Amino acid sequence: MSDRSLDDGIPHAEIARRLERVRAAAAERGLRGLLAVARPFFERPANVAYLSNHFPPFPTGMYWGEMRGIGHAALVVPLAADPILIVDTTFRRDLVAIQDVRHARSKSGPAMSFLPNFAEAIADALAERDLGAGRVGLTGDDVMPVRMHRDIMARLPGLVLEPFDEVMGRLRMVKSEAELRLQRRAARICDEGYAGMLPAIRAGARETEVCAAGYAATMGAGADFVRYVRTYSGPHSAMGVRWPQATDRRLADGELLVTDVVGAYWGQQFDVNRTFVVGRRPSDRQRRQLDAALEATRAAIAAARPGAPAEALVAAANRVIEARGFGAHARPFIGHGIGYETMEPPLLFTGDTTPLEPGMVLCVEPGIEIPGEEGVRIEEEIIVTDGEPEVITRFEPRQWA
């Protein structure tokens, strides 16, 4: 990131507009302000990154002595006064749009002054901004440690923290033009990563070799980071998810390999599954499964029109899967929104009736996984528009011809 033009990222003026929208939403609900809590850039940064351009750079760690909350960040947003950003280690002054930035250093003594105590720092910032009592919105109550919450409430017994995540989720669902520009570039980086990975997909190669090639190619294409490159071969391809992300299993000629590349560019994430045939063209059985999965993905994409409920994409995909004879393997979940985090609302899930809007970015991944045999997942990222959706990734079934 350091060698790029700052003009490539989210401008500070856009952060200011986001803060005003959040303040207006909090005021409508009778709240006195907002507290946002986030985890590291590779995990759950969105609550703070969306409102500040700060991505916590350090991994989280257990509470130990005076080290309480490392790997987190917090933002205190009053309705009228300036916000306060609380960080655990370093931050990018050239990127961060908040002027008042403070380190959550413990006050327990000089020897501990470099260790963060977030509950202490958050409570002090809330009190300073006259938010130490009354109703304050909390976005990030699913990532805030219970102990952090407990310690804040012990220091500020008159404070009432009310859930605000659903409001923030809806504000973040529709992306700005700057976010869409970054999402398109992130998708191209992922495509370039896959192109660089292809030569490693050969009979005799280990899953770990393919994984390493994917990391290297995607980082070389310009990613901020690669969260993981999942590589599941043969019978493992039907597992959907598995630990670890890659093993030393060697790929066999003619089997399927399912991969998943997840990372980010300027904080905007990409998440794309692909399926490959190792070494040769697919068998008739594999071709039926591959063609059905690809058709299901395309049907779901075609259903992504403004006003359609998110679950309509599930129905469209599963109609194809059932018609192709794989109905027993149809799933109620076929994808999700994406942005500052890998999985954001809406969910492409039976029961999610969120109406689609232009500017939403979706990962569409129906898939057909047959336990004990093989699995297929072909994922595309799309932008919902006023008409036909824009597909921003590029799947080419070259091995299937």
Residue pairs with C-beta under 8 A, 6 or more apart in sequence:
1 224
1 266
4 266
6 94
6 95
8 182
8 266
9 53
9 95
9 182
9 266
9 267
10 53
10 176
10 178
10 179
10 182
10 266
10 267
11 178
12 53
12 97
14 176
14 178
15 51
15 52
15 53
15 97
16 97
18 50
18 51
18 171
19 51
19 77
19 83
21 171
22 34
22 51
22 77
22 168
22 171
23 34
23 77
23 79
25 167
25 171
26 32
26 33
26 34
26 77
26 79
26 137
26 164
26 167
27 79
29 137
29 162
29 167
30 135
31 79
31 135
31 136
31 137
31 162
31 164
32 78
32 79
32 130
32 131
32 134
32 135
32 136
33 76
33 77
33 78
33 79
33 126
33 129
33 131
33 136
33 137
34 75
34 76
34 77
34 136
34 137
34 138
34 139
34 164
35 74
35 75
35 76
35 77
35 122
35 126
35 131
35 136
35 137
35 138
35 139
35 140
35 161
36 47
36 48
36 51
36 74
36 75
36 77
36 138
36 139
36 140
36 168
37 47
37 48
37 72
37 73
37 74
37 138
37 139
37 140
37 141
37 143
37 144
37 148
38 44
38 45
38 46
38 47
38 48
38 49
38 56
38 72
38 73
38 74
38 140
38 143
39 45
39 56
39 60
39 71
39 72
39 143
40 55
40 56
40 57
40 58
40 59
40 60
40 71
41 49
41 55
41 56
41 57
41 224
41 225
41 264
41 267
42 225
42 227
43 60
44 140
44 143
44 341
45 55
45 56
45 73
45 267
45 340
45 341
46 172
46 339
46 340
46 341
46 344
47 75
47 139
47 140
47 143
47 168
48 54
48 56
48 73
48 74
48 75
48 85
48 140
49 55
49 267
49 340
50 168
50 172
50 340
51 75
51 77
51 83
52 73
52 75
52 83
52 85
52 96
52 97
52 98
53 92
53 95
53 96
53 97
54 73
54 75
54 85
54 87
54 91
54 92
54 95
54 96
54 98
54 101
55 267
56 71
56 72
56 73
56 87
56 88
57 89
57 90
57 91
58 70
58 71
58 88
58 89
59 71
60 70
60 71
60 72
61 67
61 70
61 71
63 69
63 145
63 147
65 112
65 115
66 106
66 108
66 112
66 115
66 117
67 106
67 115
67 116
68 106
68 115
68 116
68 117
68 118
68 119
68 120
68 147
68 148
68 151
69 88
69 104
69 116
69 117
69 118
69 119
69 145
69 148
70 88
70 89
70 115
70 116
71 88
72 88
72 116
72 118
72 143
72 144
72 145
72 148
73 85
73 86
73 87
73 88
74 85
74 86
74 104
74 118
74 121
74 122
74 125
75 83
75 84
75 85
75 86
75 98
76 83
76 84
76 86
76 122
76 125
76 126
76 129
76 131
77 83
78 129
78 130
78 131
81 129
81 130
82 98
82 99
82 100
83 98
83 100
84 98
84 100
84 101
84 102
84 125
84 128
84 129
85 91
85 96
85 98
85 100
85 101
85 102
86 101
86 102
86 103
86 104
86 118
86 121
86 122
86 125
87 101
87 102
87 103
87 104
88 103
88 104
88 116
88 118
89 103
89 116
91 101
93 101
102 121
102 125
103 116
103 121
104 116
104 117
104 118
104 120
104 121
104 122
105 113
105 114
105 115
105 116
105 117
105 121
106 112
106 113
106 115
106 116
106 117
106 120
107 117
107 120
108 117
118 148
119 147
119 148
119 150
119 151
119 152
119 155
120 151
120 155
122 148
122 152
123 132
123 151
123 152
123 155
123 156
126 132
126 136
126 152
126 156
126 159
127 156
131 159
132 156
132 158
132 159
133 156
133 158
133 159
134 158
134 159
134 160
135 160
135 162
136 159
136 160
136 161
136 162
137 161
137 162
137 163
137 164
137 167
138 144
138 161
138 162
138 163
138 164
138 165
139 164
139 165
139 167
139 168
140 165
141 149
141 161
141 163
141 165
142 165
149 161
152 159
152 161
153 159
153 161
169 344
169 345
170 345
172 339
172 340
172 344
173 337
173 344
173 345
173 346
173 354
173 357
173 360
174 357
174 358
174 359
174 360
175 183
175 339
175 359
175 360
175 361
175 383
176 359
179 268
179 339
179 361
180 359
180 361
180 383
182 265
182 266
182 267
182 268
183 268
183 270
183 338
183 339
183 361
183 381
183 383
183 392
184 383
184 392
185 222
185 265
185 266
185 268
186 223
186 263
186 264
186 265
186 266
186 268
186 269
186 270
187 270
187 272
187 381
187 392
187 393
188 221
188 392
189 218
189 221
189 222
189 223
189 263
189 265
189 270
190 218
190 223
190 261
190 263
190 270
190 272
190 381
190 393
191 272
191 393
191 394
192 217
192 218
192 221
192 222
193 214
193 217
193 218
193 219
193 220
193 221
193 223
193 226
193 261
193 263
194 214
194 217
194 259
194 261
194 272
194 274
195 217
196 213
196 214
196 216
196 217
196 218
196 220
196 221
197 210
197 213
197 214
197 217
197 229
197 259
197 261
198 276
199 213
200 209
200 210
200 212
200 213
200 214
201 210
201 251
201 257
201 276
201 278
202 251
202 278
202 279
203 250
203 251
203 252
203 253
203 278
203 279
204 250
204 251
205 250
205 251
206 246
206 247
206 248
206 249
206 250
206 251
207 231
207 232
207 233
207 246
207 247
207 248
207 249
207 251
208 231
208 246
208 247
208 248
210 229
210 231
210 246
210 251
210 257
210 259
211 229
211 230
211 231
211 245
211 246
214 226
214 229
214 231
214 259
214 261
215 226
215 229
218 226
218 229
218 261
218 263
219 225
219 226
222 265
223 263
223 264
223 265
223 270
224 263
224 264
224 265
224 266
224 267
225 263
225 264
226 261
226 262
226 263
227 262
227 263
227 264
227 269
227 342
228 245
228 260
228 262
229 245
229 246
229 259
229 260
229 261
229 262
230 241
230 242
230 245
230 246
230 258
230 259
230 260
231 245
231 246
231 257
231 258
231 259
232 239
232 242
232 257
232 258
232 259
232 375
233 249
233 251
233 252
233 255
233 256
233 257
233 258
233 278
234 249
234 251
234 252
234 255
234 256
234 257
234 374
235 372
235 373
235 374
236 242
236 247
236 249
237 255
237 256
237 257
237 258
237 275
237 369
237 374
237 375
237 376
238 369
238 370
238 371
238 372
238 373
238 374
238 375
239 369
239 375
240 367
240 369
240 375
240 377
251 257
251 278
251 279
252 278
253 278
253 279
253 280
254 277
254 278
254 279
254 280
254 283
255 277
255 278
255 374
256 275
256 276
256 277
256 278
256 282
256 286
256 374
256 375
256 376
257 275
257 276
257 277
257 278
258 273
258 274
258 275
258 375
258 376
258 377
259 273
259 274
259 275
259 276
260 271
260 272
260 273
260 274
260 377
260 379
261 270
261 271
261 272
261 274
262 269
262 270
262 271
262 272
262 342
263 269
263 270
264 270
267 340
268 339
268 340
269 338
269 339
269 340
269 341
269 342
270 338
270 381
270 393
271 338
271 342
271 343
271 363
271 379
271 381
272 363
272 379
272 380
272 381
272 393
273 365
273 367
273 377
273 378
273 379
274 377
274 378
274 379
274 395
275 290
275 293
275 375
275 376
275 377
275 378
276 399
277 286
277 290
277 399
277 400
281 399
281 400
281 401
282 290
282 399
282 400
286 374
287 400
288 324
288 325
289 326
289 368
289 370
289 374
289 376
290 376
290 378
290 397
290 400
291 324
291 400
292 320
292 321
292 324
292 325
292 326
292 368
292 376
293 321
293 366
293 367
293 368
293 376
293 377
293 378
294 378
294 395
294 397
295 320
295 324
296 317
296 318
296 320
296 321
296 324
296 334
296 366
296 367
296 368
297 317
297 364
297 365
297 366
297 378
297 379
297 380
299 316
299 317
299 319
299 320
300 313
300 314
300 316
300 317
300 334
300 335
300 348
300 364
300 366
301 313
301 364
301 380
301 382
301 389
301 391
302 316
302 389
303 312
303 313
303 315
303 316
304 313
304 356
304 362
304 364
304 382
304 384
304 389
305 356
305 384
305 387
305 389
306 355
306 356
306 357
306 358
306 384
306 385
306 386
307 355
307 356
308 355
308 356
309 352
309 353
309 354
309 355
309 356
310 346
310 347
310 348
310 349
310 352
310 353
310 354
310 355
310 356
311 348
311 349
311 350
311 351
311 352
311 353
313 334
313 335
313 348
313 362
313 364
314 332
314 333
314 334
314 348
314 349
314 350
315 350
317 330
317 334
317 364
317 366
318 327
318 330
318 331
318 334
318 366
320 366
321 327
321 329
321 330
321 366
321 368
322 330
326 368
326 370
329 368
329 369
329 370
330 366
331 366
331 367
332 349
332 350
332 351
333 347
333 348
333 349
333 350
334 348
334 349
334 364
334 365
334 366
334 367
335 347
335 348
335 362
335 363
335 364
335 365
335 366
335 379
336 342
336 343
336 344
336 345
336 346
336 347
336 348
336 362
336 363
337 343
337 344
337 345
337 346
337 347
337 360
337 361
337 362
337 363
338 344
338 361
338 362
338 363
338 381
339 361
345 352
345 354
346 352
346 354
346 356
346 360
346 362
348 362
348 364
356 362
356 384
357 384
358 384
358 385
358 386
359 383
359 384
360 383
360 384
361 381
361 382
361 383
361 384
361 392
362 381
362 382
362 383
362 384
363 379
363 380
363 381
364 379
364 380
364 381
364 382
365 377
365 378
365 379
365 380
366 377
367 375
367 376
367 377
367 378
368 375
368 376
369 375
369 376
369 377
378 395
379 393
380 391
380 393
380 395
381 391
381 392
381 393
382 389
382 390
382 391
382 392
383 389
383 390
383 392
